[in-house]
Amino acid sequence: MRNEEDYIRNKVGKENPYRVPQGYFENFTSQMMDRLPDCDARDVLLASSRKRRIRLLWYAAATTCVAIFSLTAYFANIDDHKDMISDDVMTVSHANVSSITYEDEVLDYAMLDNTDIYTYLSGE
């Protein structure tokens, strides 16, 4: 790091390459005020406050639309799931009892406990 700084100092030198014209800052404020448009600060604040209000109204409208769309989709999805659940309940109620006992017999025959299942899933 120090070598890079030394290289730059040797190449460029230590003096500041930027210069300001003589007497530039003596009349700077009066020249700047002459260039500014003649308007009150109140006009600028009112314009920015109107823009801010309109922007906030747009944000509120967009948020409301998203909320309405999301709630509509959510409740429509719940109604679809209720229909599916009621169909599944009817199917299970009409199913044979022997299929439930068959699954129990298979699980008893396998004799797997949680440790065996964890070992099998982890691949050890």
Secondary structure as UniProt FT lines:
FT   HELIX           2..12
FT   TURN            22..26
FT   HELIX           28..35
FT   HELIX           41..94
FT   HELIX           97..110
FT   HELIX           114..122
//
